[in-house]
Amino acid sequence: MSRILKNYFYNILYNMFVLLVPLITAPYLARVLGAERLGIYSYVSSSTSVIMSVSLFGIYSYGNRQTAYMRDDGEEMSQMFWDIMGLRAVLGIFGTIVYIVYARISGFAIFFRLFYIYYLANVFDCTWLFVGLEDMKIPALKNMFAKILSTLCIFLFVKSEQDIGRYIFLLSLSTMIANILAYPQLRKYIKVKKIQFKNFKKYLWGSVELFLPSFVATIYLQVDKVMIGWLTNGTSQISYYDQAEKIVIIPLTFITVLSTVMMPRIANEFKRGNQTVIGGLLEKAAGYSMFLALPMMFGLMGIAYKFIPWYLGRAFMATAKAVVILSPMVISNTLIGISGSQYFTATNQMGILLKSNAAGAVLNIAVNTILIPRYGYIGAAIATLFSNYTLVGIQFYYLNRQVRIRNIFIQSMRYFLYSLVMFIAVFLCGYIQSPGPIVTLEQIFVGCAVYCTILFIKKDPLFFEIYYLVKKYLKRRILK
């Protein structure tokens, strides 16, 4: 497990930046750019994600998985790398045509042009190789650099509502620079090879298997913001929804990082036929995930109405309701990470992923069409929740037929009860107080104290396992 723990550390390190950067920049941007301008960025970003998913198929995930399969053969892996990068370039050309056409009819052409650098950065992203090799250090450090660079530039150059174009350009440019900086590290693993165009067809068909599930997943993740833009009169509602989603995703990043780390290991064990090992890895990952996910979900629900007014400003108070509605996504996305990202992707069961993601996407679009015209961003939040849990139900139905998962839910029930008690304490802590940073810190402290106290009293094995690991690590560091 040492490599998994090492990769988990690098991903946690990066995701600390994912957590800190929005915490630092969101209040500033909410006040400087405002809801309407931030809504423009959300619309452009979501539309680009959909176009990117269509044009690049599932080539990132496919390359990641193929690297995990081929990493014991340096020559074969090197050839595969250059062939896939060549294929990405060709697909990127076709995607560019779609991007230009959509930009012209969108009404936000100038902003799409500025964000095109971001699209190109993803076309030529090579970090899928490092993920497949279970060397998460390079992707993590690269992404950390992009976050730091973009944060500094935001505070230096974004000063008013008129700087929305500058903001979009800075985000896309920092991503491009970070991706370019990852290339020199390829020498450690990859030899220079001539691109074999004859292999394009093989890799293209292989990626199509991953493309369909990932595409429909992108649809149900991004279509909400696009449809809010289509079905409402302004971009401010996109911003309310987008800010809520970003807040919910902040704690989720610490949990879903396990999916990125575990998938290559499960793929490698699957190739070796070690089904028993896979079951053990899944159960362990699920235990840690639900141990964190349930208190985070209830914690978000408990602090939302005292957090949003001082964090984003009272102009964004509507975001608090969306945060409460979207908070259960912490659980659904955690479960999806266990079944889909970790197991079905690693074991090449793309049909199940396609079926579940398609059901989620269709339901999301249908519910959005009904609810957004009447309830705006709140309708979109409800649609997201319905589609997420539909997807979870389908994936776990099939997972249960292959791997014993009863223990996951039995174990989760006690964490649900502990977290519910914690929620009551957090809510009561802030109930009679006015919104402010100190109140939010008090609520977080109370929540952590109540949850940890219950775990200690109940002698929870995961709690003590984490406690002794941290204690051992600190003792070793002090002795050095």
Secondary structure as a PSIPRED ss2 file (coil, helix, strand):
# PSIPRED VFORMAT (PSIPRED V4.0)

   1 M C   1.000  0.000  0.000
   2 S H   0.000  1.000  0.000
   3 R H   0.000  1.000  0.000
   4 I H   0.000  1.000  0.000
   5 L H   0.000  1.000  0.000
   6 K H   0.000  1.000  0.000
   7 N H   0.000  1.000  0.000
   8 Y H   0.000  1.000  0.000
   9 F H   0.000  1.000  0.000
  10 Y H   0.000  1.000  0.000
  11 N H   0.000  1.000  0.000
  12 I H   0.000  1.000  0.000
  13 L H   0.000  1.000  0.000
  14 Y H   0.000  1.000  0.000
  15 N H   0.000  1.000  0.000
  16 M H   0.000  1.000  0.000
  17 F H   0.000  1.000  0.000
  18 V H   0.000  1.000  0.000
  19 L H   0.000  1.000  0.000
  20 L H   0.000  1.000  0.000
  21 V H   0.000  1.000  0.000
  22 P H   0.000  1.000  0.000
  23 L H   0.000  1.000  0.000
  24 I H   0.000  1.000  0.000
  25 T H   0.000  1.000  0.000
  26 A H   0.000  1.000  0.000
  27 P H   0.000  1.000  0.000
  28 Y H   0.000  1.000  0.000
  29 L H   0.000  1.000  0.000
  30 A H   0.000  1.000  0.000
  31 R H   0.000  1.000  0.000
  32 V H   0.000  1.000  0.000
  33 L C   1.000  0.000  0.000
  34 G H   0.000  1.000  0.000
  35 A H   0.000  1.000  0.000
  36 E H   0.000  1.000  0.000
  37 R H   0.000  1.000  0.000
  38 L H   0.000  1.000  0.000
  39 G H   0.000  1.000  0.000
  40 I H   0.000  1.000  0.000
  41 Y H   0.000  1.000  0.000
  42 S H   0.000  1.000  0.000
  43 Y H   0.000  1.000  0.000
  44 V H   0.000  1.000  0.000
  45 S H   0.000  1.000  0.000
  46 S H   0.000  1.000  0.000
  47 S H   0.000  1.000  0.000
  48 T H   0.000  1.000  0.000
  49 S H   0.000  1.000  0.000
  50 V H   0.000  1.000  0.000
  51 I H   0.000  1.000  0.000
  52 M H   0.000  1.000  0.000
  53 S H   0.000  1.000  0.000
  54 V H   0.000  1.000  0.000
  55 S H   0.000  1.000  0.000
  56 L H   0.000  1.000  0.000
  57 F C   1.000  0.000  0.000
  58 G C   1.000  0.000  0.000
  59 I H   0.000  1.000  0.000
  60 Y H   0.000  1.000  0.000
  61 S H   0.000  1.000  0.000
  62 Y H   0.000  1.000  0.000
  63 G H   0.000  1.000  0.000
  64 N H   0.000  1.000  0.000
  65 R H   0.000  1.000  0.000
  66 Q H   0.000  1.000  0.000
  67 T H   0.000  1.000  0.000
  68 A H   0.000  1.000  0.000
  69 Y H   0.000  1.000  0.000
  70 M H   0.000  1.000  0.000
  71 R C   1.000  0.000  0.000
  72 D C   1.000  0.000  0.000
  73 D C   1.000  0.000  0.000
  74 G H   0.000  1.000  0.000
  75 E H   0.000  1.000  0.000
  76 E H   0.000  1.000  0.000
  77 M H   0.000  1.000  0.000
  78 S H   0.000  1.000  0.000
  79 Q H   0.000  1.000  0.000
  80 M H   0.000  1.000  0.000
  81 F H   0.000  1.000  0.000
  82 W H   0.000  1.000  0.000
  83 D H   0.000  1.000  0.000
  84 I H   0.000  1.000  0.000
  85 M H   0.000  1.000  0.000
  86 G H   0.000  1.000  0.000
  87 L H   0.000  1.000  0.000
  88 R H   0.000  1.000  0.000
  89 A H   0.000  1.000  0.000
  90 V H   0.000  1.000  0.000
  91 L H   0.000  1.000  0.000
  92 G H   0.000  1.000  0.000
  93 I H   0.000  1.000  0.000
  94 F H   0.000  1.000  0.000
  95 G H   0.000  1.000  0.000
  96 T H   0.000  1.000  0.000
  97 I H   0.000  1.000  0.000
  98 V H   0.000  1.000  0.000
  99 Y H   0.000  1.000  0.000
 100 I H   0.000  1.000  0.000
 101 V H   0.000  1.000  0.000
 102 Y H   0.000  1.000  0.000
 103 A H   0.000  1.000  0.000
 104 R H   0.000  1.000  0.000
 105 I H   0.000  1.000  0.000
 106 S H   0.000  1.000  0.000
 107 G C   1.000  0.000  0.000
 108 F C   1.000  0.000  0.000
 109 A H   0.000  1.000  0.000
 110 I H   0.000  1.000  0.000
 111 F H   0.000  1.000  0.000
 112 F H   0.000  1.000  0.000
 113 R H   0.000  1.000  0.000
 114 L H   0.000  1.000  0.000
 115 F H   0.000  1.000  0.000
 116 Y H   0.000  1.000  0.000
 117 I H   0.000  1.000  0.000
 118 Y H   0.000  1.000  0.000
 119 Y H   0.000  1.000  0.000
 120 L H   0.000  1.000  0.000
 121 A H   0.000  1.000  0.000
 122 N H   0.000  1.000  0.000
 123 V H   0.000  1.000  0.000
 124 F C   1.000  0.000  0.000
 125 D C   1.000  0.000  0.000
 126 C C   1.000  0.000  0.000
 127 T H   0.000  1.000  0.000
 128 W H   0.000  1.000  0.000
 129 L H   0.000  1.000  0.000
 130 F H   0.000  1.000  0.000
 131 V H   0.000  1.000  0.000
 132 G H   0.000  1.000  0.000
 133 L C   1.000  0.000  0.000
 134 E C   1.000  0.000  0.000
 135 D C   1.000  0.000  0.000
 136 M C   1.000  0.000  0.000
 137 K H   0.000  1.000  0.000
 138 I H   0.000  1.000  0.000
 139 P H   0.000  1.000  0.000
 140 A H   0.000  1.000  0.000
 141 L H   0.000  1.000  0.000
 142 K H   0.000  1.000  0.000
 143 N H   0.000  1.000  0.000
 144 M H   0.000  1.000  0.000
 145 F H   0.000  1.000  0.000
 146 A H   0.000  1.000  0.000
 147 K H   0.000  1.000  0.000
 148 I H   0.000  1.000  0.000
 149 L H   0.000  1.000  0.000
 150 S H   0.000  1.000  0.000
 151 T H   0.000  1.000  0.000
 152 L H   0.000  1.000  0.000
 153 C H   0.000  1.000  0.000
 154 I H   0.000  1.000  0.000
 155 F H   0.000  1.000  0.000
 156 L H   0.000  1.000  0.000
 157 F H   0.000  1.000  0.000
 158 V C   1.000  0.000  0.000
 159 K C   1.000  0.000  0.000
 160 S C   1.000  0.000  0.000
 161 E H   0.000  1.000  0.000
 162 Q H   0.000  1.000  0.000
 163 D H   0.000  1.000  0.000
 164 I H   0.000  1.000  0.000
 165 G H   0.000  1.000  0.000
 166 R H   0.000  1.000  0.000
 167 Y H   0.000  1.000  0.000
 168 I H   0.000  1.000  0.000
 169 F H   0.000  1.000  0.000
 170 L H   0.000  1.000  0.000
 171 L H   0.000  1.000  0.000
 172 S H   0.000  1.000  0.000
 173 L H   0.000  1.000  0.000
 174 S H   0.000  1.000  0.000
 175 T H   0.000  1.000  0.000
 176 M H   0.000  1.000  0.000
 177 I H   0.000  1.000  0.000
 178 A H   0.000  1.000  0.000
 179 N H   0.000  1.000  0.000
 180 I H   0.000  1.000  0.000
 181 L H   0.000  1.000  0.000
 182 A C   1.000  0.000  0.000
 183 Y H   0.000  1.000  0.000
 184 P H   0.000  1.000  0.000
 185 Q H   0.000  1.000  0.000
 186 L H   0.000  1.000  0.000
 187 R H   0.000  1.000  0.000
 188 K H   0.000  1.000  0.000
 189 Y C   1.000  0.000  0.000
 190 I C   1.000  0.000  0.000
 191 K C   1.000  0.000  0.000
 192 V C   1.000  0.000  0.000
 193 K C   1.000  0.000  0.000
 194 K C   1.000  0.000  0.000
 195 I C   1.000  0.000  0.000
 196 Q C   1.000  0.000  0.000
 197 F H   0.000  1.000  0.000
 198 K H   0.000  1.000  0.000
 199 N H   0.000  1.000  0.000
 200 F H   0.000  1.000  0.000
 201 K H   0.000  1.000  0.000
 202 K H   0.000  1.000  0.000
 203 Y H   0.000  1.000  0.000
 204 L H   0.000  1.000  0.000
 205 W H   0.000  1.000  0.000
 206 G H   0.000  1.000  0.000
 207 S H   0.000  1.000  0.000
 208 V H   0.000  1.000  0.000
 209 E H   0.000  1.000  0.000
 210 L H   0.000  1.000  0.000
 211 F H   0.000  1.000  0.000
 212 L H   0.000  1.000  0.000
 213 P H   0.000  1.000  0.000
 214 S H   0.000  1.000  0.000
 215 F H   0.000  1.000  0.000
 216 V H   0.000  1.000  0.000
 217 A H   0.000  1.000  0.000
 218 T H   0.000  1.000  0.000
 219 I H   0.000  1.000  0.000
 220 Y H   0.000  1.000  0.000
 221 L H   0.000  1.000  0.000
 222 Q H   0.000  1.000  0.000
 223 V H   0.000  1.000  0.000
 224 D H   0.000  1.000  0.000
 225 K H   0.000  1.000  0.000
 226 V H   0.000  1.000  0.000
 227 M H   0.000  1.000  0.000
 228 I H   0.000  1.000  0.000
 229 G H   0.000  1.000  0.000
 230 W H   0.000  1.000  0.000
 231 L H   0.000  1.000  0.000
 232 T C   1.000  0.000  0.000
 233 N C   1.000  0.000  0.000
 234 G C   1.000  0.000  0.000
 235 T C   1.000  0.000  0.000
 236 S H   0.000  1.000  0.000
 237 Q H   0.000  1.000  0.000
 238 I H   0.000  1.000  0.000
 239 S H   0.000  1.000  0.000
 240 Y H   0.000  1.000  0.000
 241 Y H   0.000  1.000  0.000
 242 D H   0.000  1.000  0.000
 243 Q H   0.000  1.000  0.000
 244 A H   0.000  1.000  0.000
 245 E H   0.000  1.000  0.000
 246 K H   0.000  1.000  0.000
 247 I H   0.000  1.000  0.000
 248 V H   0.000  1.000  0.000
 249 I H   0.000  1.000  0.000
 250 I H   0.000  1.000  0.000
 251 P H   0.000  1.000  0.000
 252 L H   0.000  1.000  0.000
 253 T H   0.000  1.000  0.000
 254 F H   0.000  1.000  0.000
 255 I H   0.000  1.000  0.000
 256 T H   0.000  1.000  0.000
 257 V H   0.000  1.000  0.000
 258 L H   0.000  1.000  0.000
 259 S H   0.000  1.000  0.000
 260 T H   0.000  1.000  0.000
 261 V H   0.000  1.000  0.000
 262 M H   0.000  1.000  0.000
 263 M H   0.000  1.000  0.000
 264 P H   0.000  1.000  0.000
 265 R H   0.000  1.000  0.000
 266 I H   0.000  1.000  0.000
 267 A H   0.000  1.000  0.000
 268 N H   0.000  1.000  0.000
 269 E H   0.000  1.000  0.000
 270 F H   0.000  1.000  0.000
 271 K H   0.000  1.000  0.000
 272 R H   0.000  1.000  0.000
 273 G C   1.000  0.000  0.000
 274 N C   1.000  0.000  0.000
 275 Q H   0.000  1.000  0.000
 276 T H   0.000  1.000  0.000
 277 V H   0.000  1.000  0.000
 278 I H   0.000  1.000  0.000
 279 G H   0.000  1.000  0.000
 280 G H   0.000  1.000  0.000
 281 L H   0.000  1.000  0.000
 282 L H   0.000  1.000  0.000
 283 E H   0.000  1.000  0.000
 284 K H   0.000  1.000  0.000
 285 A H   0.000  1.000  0.000
 286 A H   0.000  1.000  0.000
 287 G H   0.000  1.000  0.000
 288 Y H   0.000  1.000  0.000
 289 S H   0.000  1.000  0.000
 290 M H   0.000  1.000  0.000
 291 F H   0.000  1.000  0.000
 292 L H   0.000  1.000  0.000
 293 A H   0.000  1.000  0.000
 294 L H   0.000  1.000  0.000
 295 P H   0.000  1.000  0.000
 296 M H   0.000  1.000  0.000
 297 M H   0.000  1.000  0.000
 298 F H   0.000  1.000  0.000
 299 G H   0.000  1.000  0.000
 300 L H   0.000  1.000  0.000
 301 M H   0.000  1.000  0.000
 302 G H   0.000  1.000  0.000
 303 I H   0.000  1.000  0.000
 304 A H   0.000  1.000  0.000
 305 Y H   0.000  1.000  0.000
 306 K H   0.000  1.000  0.000
 307 F H   0.000  1.000  0.000
 308 I H   0.000  1.000  0.000
 309 P H   0.000  1.000  0.000
 310 W H   0.000  1.000  0.000
 311 Y H   0.000  1.000  0.000
 312 L C   1.000  0.000  0.000
 313 G C   1.000  0.000  0.000
 314 R H   0.000  1.000  0.000
 315 A H   0.000  1.000  0.000
 316 F H   0.000  1.000  0.000
 317 M C   1.000  0.000  0.000
 318 A H   0.000  1.000  0.000
 319 T H   0.000  1.000  0.000
 320 A H   0.000  1.000  0.000
 321 K H   0.000  1.000  0.000
 322 A H   0.000  1.000  0.000
 323 V H   0.000  1.000  0.000
 324 V H   0.000  1.000  0.000
 325 I H   0.000  1.000  0.000
 326 L H   0.000  1.000  0.000
 327 S C   1.000  0.000  0.000
 328 P C   1.000  0.000  0.000
 329 M H   0.000  1.000  0.000
 330 V H   0.000  1.000  0.000
 331 I H   0.000  1.000  0.000
 332 S H   0.000  1.000  0.000
 333 N H   0.000  1.000  0.000
 334 T H   0.000  1.000  0.000
 335 L H   0.000  1.000  0.000
 336 I H   0.000  1.000  0.000
 337 G H   0.000  1.000  0.000
 338 I H   0.000  1.000  0.000
 339 S H   0.000  1.000  0.000
 340 G H   0.000  1.000  0.000
 341 S H   0.000  1.000  0.000
 342 Q H   0.000  1.000  0.000
 343 Y H   0.000  1.000  0.000
 344 F H   0.000  1.000  0.000
 345 T C   1.000  0.000  0.000
 346 A C   1.000  0.000  0.000
 347 T C   1.000  0.000  0.000
 348 N C   1.000  0.000  0.000
 349 Q C   1.000  0.000  0.000
 350 M H   0.000  1.000  0.000
 351 G H   0.000  1.000  0.000
 352 I H   0.000  1.000  0.000
 353 L H   0.000  1.000  0.000
 354 L H   0.000  1.000  0.000
 355 K H   0.000  1.000  0.000
 356 S H   0.000  1.000  0.000
 357 N H   0.000  1.000  0.000
 358 A H   0.000  1.000  0.000
 359 A H   0.000  1.000  0.000
 360 G H   0.000  1.000  0.000
 361 A H   0.000  1.000  0.000
 362 V H   0.000  1.000  0.000
 363 L H   0.000  1.000  0.000
 364 N H   0.000  1.000  0.000
 365 I H   0.000  1.000  0.000
 366 A H   0.000  1.000  0.000
 367 V H   0.000  1.000  0.000
 368 N H   0.000  1.000  0.000
 369 T H   0.000  1.000  0.000
 370 I H   0.000  1.000  0.000
 371 L H   0.000  1.000  0.000
 372 I H   0.000  1.000  0.000
 373 P H   0.000  1.000  0.000
 374 R H   0.000  1.000  0.000
 375 Y H   0.000  1.000  0.000
 376 G C   1.000  0.000  0.000
 377 Y H   0.000  1.000  0.000
 378 I H   0.000  1.000  0.000
 379 G H   0.000  1.000  0.000
 380 A H   0.000  1.000  0.000
 381 A H   0.000  1.000  0.000
 382 I H   0.000  1.000  0.000
 383 A H   0.000  1.000  0.000
 384 T H   0.000  1.000  0.000
 385 L H   0.000  1.000  0.000
 386 F H   0.000  1.000  0.000
 387 S H   0.000  1.000  0.000
 388 N H   0.000  1.000  0.000
 389 Y H   0.000  1.000  0.000
 390 T H   0.000  1.000  0.000
 391 L H   0.000  1.000  0.000
 392 V H   0.000  1.000  0.000
 393 G H   0.000  1.000  0.000
 394 I H   0.000  1.000  0.000
 395 Q H   0.000  1.000  0.000
 396 F H   0.000  1.000  0.000
 397 Y H   0.000  1.000  0.000
 398 Y H   0.000  1.000  0.000
 399 L H   0.000  1.000  0.000
 400 N H   0.000  1.000  0.000
 401 R C   1.000  0.000  0.000
 402 Q C   1.000  0.000  0.000
 403 V C   1.000  0.000  0.000
 404 R C   1.000  0.000  0.000
 405 I C   1.000  0.000  0.000
 406 R H   0.000  1.000  0.000
 407 N H   0.000  1.000  0.000
 408 I H   0.000  1.000  0.000
 409 F H   0.000  1.000  0.000
 410 I H   0.000  1.000  0.000
 411 Q H   0.000  1.000  0.000
 412 S H   0.000  1.000  0.000
 413 M H   0.000  1.000  0.000
 414 R H   0.000  1.000  0.000
 415 Y H   0.000  1.000  0.000
 416 F H   0.000  1.000  0.000
 417 L H   0.000  1.000  0.000
 418 Y H   0.000  1.000  0.000
 419 S H   0.000  1.000  0.000
 420 L H   0.000  1.000  0.000
 421 V H   0.000  1.000  0.000
 422 M H   0.000  1.000  0.000
 423 F H   0.000  1.000  0.000
 424 I H   0.000  1.000  0.000
 425 A H   0.000  1.000  0.000
 426 V H   0.000  1.000  0.000
 427 F H   0.000  1.000  0.000
 428 L H   0.000  1.000  0.000
 429 C H   0.000  1.000  0.000
 430 G H   0.000  1.000  0.000
 431 Y H   0.000  1.000  0.000
 432 I C   1.000  0.000  0.000
 433 Q C   1.000  0.000  0.000
 434 S C   1.000  0.000  0.000
 435 P C   1.000  0.000  0.000
 436 G C   1.000  0.000  0.000
 437 P H   0.000  1.000  0.000
 438 I H   0.000  1.000  0.000
 439 V H   0.000  1.000  0.000
 440 T H   0.000  1.000  0.000
 441 L H   0.000  1.000  0.000
 442 E H   0.000  1.000  0.000
 443 Q H   0.000  1.000  0.000
 444 I H   0.000  1.000  0.000
 445 F H   0.000  1.000  0.000
 446 V H   0.000  1.000  0.000
 447 G H   0.000  1.000  0.000
 448 C H   0.000  1.000  0.000
 449 A H   0.000  1.000  0.000
 450 V H   0.000  1.000  0.000
 451 Y H   0.000  1.000  0.000
 452 C H   0.000  1.000  0.000
 453 T H   0.000  1.000  0.000
 454 I H   0.000  1.000  0.000
 455 L H   0.000  1.000  0.000
 456 F H   0.000  1.000  0.000
 457 I H   0.000  1.000  0.000
 458 K C   1.000  0.000  0.000
 459 K C   1.000  0.000  0.000
 460 D C   1.000  0.000  0.000
 461 P H   0.000  1.000  0.000
 462 L H   0.000  1.000  0.000
 463 F H   0.000  1.000  0.000
 464 F H   0.000  1.000  0.000
 465 E H   0.000  1.000  0.000
 466 I H   0.000  1.000  0.000
 467 Y H   0.000  1.000  0.000
 468 Y H   0.000  1.000  0.000
 469 L H   0.000  1.000  0.000
 470 V H   0.000  1.000  0.000
 471 K H   0.000  1.000  0.000
 472 K H   0.000  1.000  0.000
 473 Y H   0.000  1.000  0.000
 474 L H   0.000  1.000  0.000
 475 K H   0.000  1.000  0.000
 476 R H   0.000  1.000  0.000
 477 R H   0.000  1.000  0.000
 478 I H   0.000  1.000  0.000
 479 L H   0.000  1.000  0.000
 480 K C   1.000  0.000  0.000
